[in-house]
């Protein structure tokens, strides 16, 4: 008889072998240096199309200097939860700056976007309430709904009519959650139409703008601002600091009552140590750079338009989109992995995205563009894709 430890090991190994057979096994590579346009991974220099560093700020020396200055005064760690004595002046200053930038009354910092979504959804709804979500919402929103105790369901991607039918027959408090920019497709939620449906059916609209904040809208205020909406239409706005702002963590912005409610009821906020003060210092610096250097946004969006148009001319399956996320649809997981490896051999880091992150049969290369990229970088990527993507996929 095998020991419990051996039985567990055997069961886990069998499951991993099955994932490998399906072309779904995942692993890690080691980044040896700063995030950026050029990276060194496992000793190999690569042109990077794999990060969410949309404004090219992750390795900006100004952020590093701000973090170091903050660390010198406040230390490397918060040492406690926000509600004990871990809420430092850099946290408070960052919250106030984010709220002002977005034209909201208050903002509340979380240690990650995942924790923000878990905390918000579970604080706003529970047993007897209803959550409706786009089918392609981020996993954190789906998990948040499952754990909230509310009834939840997913409507077809961007289908406002289907959403309206779902919330018409919903019970209790009604919460509608959507990504502003969908992380694997790069397309936009139909926010004005969603807001109108929520207003008609007395539902609260929450937008996860992790991939829109810093990139879209006036002054980088995100997809909600780009859609011409404000706090009346979107009372709950979440965004992250680890993508366009090159730092880490997340925040929720809204009315004072919302923030005070979350401060008292969001378990993922209450029961965790606050983010390190140097992280808040770096994010505050990045927010200032984002506002002062709008050319970063215009450049990365121009690169996205350039790449998408040229890729479609090559016959590649690239949906029309205006964000830095530009997927090349492949379909089969094994083929997608092979194409990604072929690009790696040519010095290009492009991730293969496979189920369950995307639906079965919808594996794709997820190309993320950055303000640090050049036209020549995009041309090199296009040439490599033209060489390695099988003709049968065009």
Buried (B, 14 or more C-beta within 10 A) or exposed (E): EEEEEEEEEEEEEEEEEEEEEEBBBEEEEEBEEBBBBBBBBEEEEBBBBBBBBBBBBBBBEBBBEBBEBBBEEBEEBBBEBBEEEBBBEBBEEBBEBBBEBBEBBBBBBBBBBBBBBBBBBBBBBEEEBBBBBBBBBBEBBBBBBEEBBBBBBBBEBBBBEBBBBBBEEBEBBBBBBBBBBBBBBBBBBBBEBBBBBBEEBEBBBBBBBBBBBBBBBEBBBBBBBBBEBBBEBBBBBBBBBBBBBBBBBBBBBBBEEBBEBBBEBBEBBBEBBBBBBBBBBBBBBBBBBBEEBEEBBEBBBBBBEBBBEBBEEBEBBBBEBBBBBBBBBBBBBBBBBBBBEBBBEBEBBBBBBBBEBBEEEBBBBBBBBBBBBEEEBBEBBBEBBBEBBEEEBE
